[in-house]
């Protein structure tokens, strides 16, 4: 299964999301960030627990030797009917367009999970994402890089240590602003993460104990996304 994942986890094509919806979504994202500051002021927050917030730096700001500048709008999308009311009211079509886009992205993400493992149906500064899967809409300005064997290359969880979250970062473009949409697919907070039984045997034991996603996310935040330390609290002792 791991071999198949390495072979097929790449840029998604023939995904079924219409070009018109993708273009409209990227357009509305750019329109949001181009709004006057006073129209976005109510969304600015340093409270990590606020569901919908706009912020301009990450949680490592105080310890960074070099500050990475970016404007980030983050909000939940599912279930749509429960979340859409906390989304930005401007631009006026933001909720309509992003709502339609988020529904299609969720369908796509579930389809990908179904292809990987049918029974389970029911990518800044360098970091690894804490979620199960990330779908990135880059727009027309690139910059996403992946760390491969210590070298940063432009990009075209495993509790067994077989399939690691890719450490990645974003390079600044000196001529154009880069706008992206990242859709994070997360397990539920109480979801228990453990090795797939098919991958475990006497010669290939698990490296980490089972843990709840909410506990892992806490250690991820404390480790500021450092892939070398984020799983240490969950390691099985030899």
Secondary structure, 3 states (H helix, E strand, C coil): CHHHHHHHCCCCCCCCCCHHHHHHHHHHHHHHHCCCHHHHHHHECCCCCCCCEEECCCCCHHHCCCCCCCCEEECCCCCHHHHHHHCCCCCCCHHHHHHHHHHHHHHHHHHHHHHHCHHHCCCCCCECCCCCEEEEECCCCCCEEEEECCEEEECCCCCCCCCCCCCEEECCCCCCCCCCEEEEECCCCCCEECCCHHHCECCECCCECCEEHHHHHHHHHHCCCCCCCCCHHHECCC
